[in-house]
Structures are given as C-alpha cells and as structure tokens.
Amino acid sequence: MSRLIFPAVLAITIAGISSAEAVTIHGTVCTDNRNVREAETCLQQALKDADSELKKKYAAVAALLGTNDRKEALARSQRTWGAYVAETCDGLVKPATKESRIGRADVLSCRTELTIERTNDLDRMFYVALHD
C-alpha cells in the first residue's frame, strides 16, 4: 500500500497547495487502509470526489473563456487529457499487474492523482481570472 501513498503525497507537495487542502486531499488518497478491498473502496470515492472538483473547475474556466473558439480549445485539451489518463493509468498500469486487486487499486490511484493534478493545472493556468 505504501507505493500508493508516496506518489500521491509527492503530487500534493509538487502542486503547492495549502495545508488545509493537503489535509482534505490527504484524507482522500487512502493512506490508512487495512486491506486492498478497503483501499479500493476509498480510492473509488477519492476518484469520484476528484472528478467532481475537476468538473467544477472546468466549468469555472469555460465560463471565463467567452468565445466558442476558446471554449472548443479547452474542450479539445480536456479530451486530450482524458486520452492521456486512459493511456497512462489503464494502458500502462493495468497490464503490468495482470488485473490483480492491487492492479485495480493502482489504476484508481493513478486516475485520482492525475485528476487532482488536472484540476490544479486549470487553477494555476487561470489563477488571476478565477481568483479576482
């Protein structure tokens, strides 16, 4: 389980988020599990929470863009990011673990971490407009 913890903590550290946010996210990266089944349940909820936050951030950014061309560029960027996540998490992690329970937990962890990173990236790219 420790291999799930380190990348998530590293992602949080690199993202440079506040300590209050880190506590919230730290609680969702599923660091205190007794077994793999518990980790999977936790990671499923963490991914659901991360997806929800990403949708909110995406909607806020899209509302700022104004023109349809700019909104379509954001939509293309989001689709490209989705393909990257699928290739990275489902395409690379899953074959290496041959569908084991640990493999499913790894895929969930990967998807969660990349979703949190995407949300933070959108916030950083449009920080001034979003926080004015």
Backbone bond lengths (Angstrom), bond angles and torsions (degrees), N, CA, C in turn:
res aa  C-N    CA-C-N  psi(-1)  N-CA   C-N-CA  omega(-1)  CA-C   N-CA-C  phi
1 M - - - 1.440 - - 1.525 111.77 -
2 S 1.350 115.96 -25.27 1.460 118.56 -178.58 1.524 112.08 -63.20
3 R 1.343 117.65 -25.95 1.462 118.05 178.73 1.526 111.51 -71.28
4 L 1.328 118.04 -17.02 1.459 121.12 173.80 1.524 110.89 -81.76
5 I 1.305 116.74 -28.66 1.458 121.54 -174.41 1.515 111.66 -74.93
6 F 1.320 117.99 -50.44 1.451 121.67 -172.65 1.527 113.04 -57.12
7 P 1.350 119.30 -50.10 1.467 117.76 -178.78 1.529 112.52 -61.29
8 A 1.314 117.38 -36.08 1.459 120.03 -179.91 1.518 111.25 -68.35
9 V 1.313 116.74 -43.22 1.462 120.61 177.85 1.521 109.57 -64.20
10 L 1.323 117.73 -40.99 1.448 121.64 177.61 1.526 110.69 -61.82
11 A 1.317 117.46 -44.46 1.466 120.93 179.11 1.520 110.98 -61.01
12 I 1.311 116.77 -40.45 1.459 120.69 179.18 1.522 109.89 -65.74
13 T 1.324 116.75 -42.63 1.463 121.03 -179.90 1.521 110.99 -64.18
14 I 1.314 117.20 -45.67 1.461 121.72 -179.26 1.521 110.67 -64.46
15 A 1.316 117.28 -37.63 1.457 121.32 -177.67 1.524 111.86 -64.09
16 G 1.334 118.14 -22.11 1.447 121.61 177.66 1.519 113.24 67.23
17 I 1.304 117.28 38.79 1.447 120.19 -178.93 1.515 110.42 -85.36
18 S 1.316 115.97 165.17 1.450 120.56 -178.21 1.513 110.90 -69.71
19 S 1.322 116.17 162.34 1.464 119.45 -178.72 1.527 111.46 -64.84
20 A 1.324 117.63 -32.61 1.472 119.78 178.02 1.523 110.56 -65.40
21 E 1.336 116.31 -42.33 1.455 119.40 177.22 1.521 110.59 -65.89
22 A 1.327 116.53 -38.14 1.464 120.31 -179.52 1.515 110.75 -62.04
23 V 1.318 117.21 -39.32 1.462 119.88 177.99 1.525 109.64 -62.66
24 T 1.327 116.52 -44.67 1.462 120.16 178.91 1.514 110.76 -61.93
25 I 1.332 116.68 -49.35 1.456 120.04 -178.75 1.527 109.84 -68.46
26 H 1.335 116.69 -40.31 1.464 119.61 179.11 1.525 110.05 -55.35
27 G 1.313 116.90 -37.38 1.456 120.53 178.03 1.515 112.46 -67.78
28 T 1.334 118.05 -22.54 1.461 120.56 -177.86 1.519 113.35 -98.32
29 V 1.331 118.65 -6.08 1.453 119.02 179.33 1.521 111.69 -87.77
30 C 1.307 116.34 2.71 1.455 121.43 167.38 1.524 113.28 64.63
31 T 1.299 115.47 58.30 1.456 120.33 -176.46 1.524 113.89 -92.96
32 D 1.306 117.56 -12.33 1.464 119.85 -174.16 1.530 110.04 -122.56
33 N 1.328 116.25 70.88 1.462 121.78 -177.81 1.517 110.24 -115.70
34 R 1.317 115.17 145.02 1.464 119.88 179.80 1.519 112.48 -85.08
35 N 1.347 116.85 -22.51 1.460 119.66 -178.10 1.530 109.62 -158.23
36 V 1.304 116.48 175.47 1.457 121.71 -176.30 1.526 111.41 -66.96
37 R 1.310 117.47 -38.44 1.469 120.15 179.49 1.532 110.60 -60.95
38 E 1.320 116.28 -43.24 1.458 120.87 177.80 1.533 110.16 -64.10
39 A 1.319 116.81 -39.98 1.468 120.99 178.05 1.529 110.33 -63.00
40 E 1.315 117.83 -43.54 1.465 120.93 179.28 1.516 111.38 -61.61
41 T 1.326 117.26 -43.35 1.461 121.10 178.70 1.523 110.23 -61.59
42 C 1.313 115.59 -45.80 1.455 120.86 178.83 1.526 111.02 -62.42
43 L 1.319 116.80 -45.40 1.456 120.80 -178.74 1.530 112.21 -66.55
44 Q 1.325 117.19 -34.22 1.467 119.93 175.99 1.528 110.16 -61.91
45 Q 1.339 116.53 -43.02 1.464 120.36 178.06 1.522 110.56 -68.17
46 A 1.330 116.84 -39.92 1.463 120.30 178.87 1.527 110.81 -61.32
47 L 1.329 116.95 -41.10 1.462 120.39 178.51 1.526 110.51 -66.43
48 K 1.303 116.84 -41.60 1.467 120.66 177.60 1.533 109.95 -60.00
49 D 1.324 117.35 -44.77 1.468 121.83 178.60 1.530 110.81 -63.95
50 A 1.331 116.40 -44.07 1.466 120.51 -179.67 1.525 110.90 -64.39
51 D 1.331 117.22 -40.84 1.468 120.97 177.06 1.528 111.00 -61.44
52 S 1.313 116.14 -41.39 1.467 120.98 179.43 1.526 110.69 -62.09
53 E 1.329 116.87 -44.83 1.461 121.04 178.66 1.526 111.29 -64.63
54 L 1.324 116.66 -39.84 1.464 120.26 178.48 1.530 110.54 -63.33
55 K 1.312 117.62 -42.76 1.470 121.02 179.26 1.522 110.96 -60.80
56 K 1.318 116.82 -41.12 1.471 120.55 178.20 1.524 110.66 -64.29
57 K 1.324 116.93 -46.12 1.471 120.74 -179.06 1.516 110.40 -65.01
58 Y 1.329 117.33 -42.84 1.464 121.71 179.39 1.525 109.70 -60.21
59 A 1.322 117.52 -45.12 1.469 121.09 179.79 1.527 110.72 -62.38
60 A 1.336 117.25 -40.17 1.465 120.86 179.18 1.523 110.84 -64.42
61 V 1.331 116.36 -42.44 1.468 120.61 179.21 1.529 109.77 -67.11
62 A 1.320 117.74 -45.67 1.468 121.38 -178.85 1.527 110.74 -59.41
63 A 1.321 117.06 -37.39 1.462 121.13 179.76 1.532 111.76 -65.29
64 L 1.329 117.59 -26.19 1.462 121.61 -179.47 1.523 113.44 -81.54
65 L 1.316 117.37 -20.75 1.461 120.49 -168.08 1.523 114.83 -74.90
66 G 1.298 117.98 -25.65 1.461 120.23 175.24 1.510 114.72 79.78
67 T 1.323 117.73 -82.54 1.465 120.76 -171.75 1.532 111.72 -76.69
68 N 1.309 114.34 153.97 1.462 120.40 178.49 1.526 111.72 -63.98
69 D 1.340 116.99 -34.63 1.468 120.22 178.47 1.523 110.72 -60.70
70 R 1.312 116.76 -44.40 1.462 120.80 -179.51 1.525 110.64 -68.87
71 K 1.311 116.42 -38.22 1.472 119.64 178.23 1.527 110.69 -66.65
72 E 1.318 116.90 -37.98 1.473 120.36 177.61 1.528 110.34 -67.25
73 A 1.317 117.65 -36.80 1.465 120.85 176.70 1.533 110.04 -62.32
74 L 1.321 116.54 -41.37 1.469 120.04 176.85 1.528 110.30 -64.76
75 A 1.328 117.12 -41.91 1.472 120.78 179.00 1.533 110.87 -62.35
76 R 1.337 117.02 -41.28 1.475 120.39 176.95 1.529 110.73 -63.67
77 S 1.309 114.83 -41.18 1.461 119.62 178.00 1.525 110.75 -61.23
78 Q 1.317 115.96 -40.90 1.467 120.24 -179.81 1.527 111.13 -67.67
79 R 1.316 117.21 -40.14 1.469 120.38 177.20 1.531 110.68 -64.41
80 T 1.317 116.69 -41.29 1.461 120.93 178.06 1.520 110.08 -63.08
81 W 1.324 116.29 -42.85 1.465 120.56 177.06 1.537 110.06 -61.39
82 G 1.329 117.68 -42.32 1.463 121.18 178.40 1.519 112.20 -60.28
83 A 1.331 116.34 -39.91 1.466 120.54 177.39 1.526 110.27 -66.47
84 Y 1.329 116.52 -38.83 1.462 121.20 177.30 1.532 110.64 -61.37
85 V 1.315 116.59 -45.13 1.469 120.63 179.35 1.521 110.21 -61.82
86 A 1.313 116.59 -46.33 1.467 120.28 -179.51 1.524 111.05 -60.37
87 E 1.327 116.23 -45.02 1.469 119.88 -179.16 1.525 111.29 -67.64
88 T 1.326 116.23 -41.94 1.466 120.73 -177.26 1.516 111.76 -70.69
89 C 1.309 116.19 -51.41 1.471 119.76 -173.25 1.524 112.11 -83.33
90 D 1.313 117.06 -52.02 1.457 120.28 -177.16 1.526 111.02 -78.83
91 G 1.315 116.77 -37.53 1.454 121.10 -174.57 1.515 114.88 -80.38
92 L 1.313 117.62 -33.43 1.455 119.88 -177.00 1.516 113.37 -101.00
93 V 1.308 117.40 -43.64 1.464 120.55 -175.72 1.522 111.06 -73.29
94 K 1.318 117.58 -47.68 1.460 121.76 -174.33 1.533 113.62 -59.23
95 P 1.349 119.85 -48.88 1.464 117.99 -179.86 1.528 113.08 -62.53
96 A 1.303 117.16 -32.31 1.462 120.12 -178.20 1.515 112.20 -67.62
97 T 1.342 116.88 -21.41 1.458 119.76 -175.75 1.527 112.76 -113.93
98 K 1.315 117.83 2.96 1.472 122.81 173.59 1.535 113.75 51.82
99 E 1.322 117.18 43.76 1.472 122.56 174.47 1.531 114.01 65.22
100 S 1.292 118.41 20.81 1.464 119.48 177.71 1.517 109.63 -70.33
101 R 1.319 116.60 165.87 1.465 120.34 177.77 1.520 110.11 -61.27
102 I 1.318 117.06 -38.01 1.457 120.22 175.75 1.525 109.01 -62.21
103 G 1.318 117.65 -37.94 1.456 121.09 178.65 1.513 112.03 -59.88
104 R 1.318 117.58 -43.69 1.470 120.11 178.62 1.522 110.85 -64.75
105 A 1.318 116.96 -39.29 1.460 120.18 177.00 1.528 109.92 -64.20
106 D 1.328 117.36 -39.68 1.466 120.84 178.33 1.522 111.44 -63.35
107 V 1.322 116.90 -42.39 1.463 120.67 178.89 1.525 109.83 -62.72
108 L 1.318 117.55 -45.78 1.467 120.98 178.39 1.528 110.92 -61.40
109 S 1.321 116.50 -43.01 1.460 120.77 178.97 1.528 110.63 -62.43
110 C 1.313 117.01 -45.72 1.458 122.37 178.98 1.533 110.65 -59.29
111 R 1.329 116.76 -49.19 1.463 120.94 -179.39 1.526 111.45 -62.03
112 T 1.336 116.13 -40.55 1.465 120.63 179.81 1.521 110.53 -64.01
113 E 1.322 116.17 -48.33 1.466 120.00 -178.67 1.523 111.74 -61.61
114 L 1.327 117.62 -43.92 1.456 119.91 -179.41 1.523 111.68 -68.57
115 T 1.319 117.36 -32.90 1.467 120.83 177.70 1.525 110.25 -67.78
116 I 1.323 116.77 -42.90 1.469 120.29 176.56 1.528 109.70 -62.25
117 E 1.322 116.89 -42.46 1.463 120.52 178.34 1.530 111.47 -61.66
118 R 1.338 117.84 -42.64 1.470 121.32 -179.78 1.524 110.12 -62.92
119 T 1.316 116.70 -42.55 1.461 120.56 178.43 1.528 109.82 -60.61
120 N 1.319 116.93 -46.01 1.459 121.00 178.44 1.523 111.54 -64.75
121 D 1.338 117.45 -37.70 1.462 120.90 177.75 1.529 110.94 -61.99
122 L 1.325 117.14 -46.64 1.462 120.18 178.44 1.523 110.65 -60.27
123 D 1.320 116.34 -40.61 1.458 120.08 179.62 1.531 110.51 -64.47
124 R 1.316 117.48 -43.97 1.470 120.90 179.86 1.527 111.37 -65.96
125 M 1.330 117.76 -42.08 1.465 120.96 -177.58 1.526 112.13 -63.97
126 F 1.317 116.47 -33.79 1.460 120.93 -175.42 1.530 111.45 -119.46
127 Y 1.336 116.75 28.98 1.465 121.86 -172.44 1.528 112.98 -56.73
128 V 1.319 116.73 -49.06 1.469 119.99 -176.22 1.527 110.30 -60.72
129 A 1.319 116.69 -48.10 1.465 119.56 -178.65 1.525 112.15 -67.82
130 L 1.324 117.66 -36.06 1.459 120.33 -178.06 1.533 112.78 -75.85
131 H 1.320 117.14 -26.90 1.465 120.11 -172.12 1.531 112.67 -115.15
132 D 1.307 117.93 15.93 1.467 121.34 177.04 1.505 111.10 -78.96
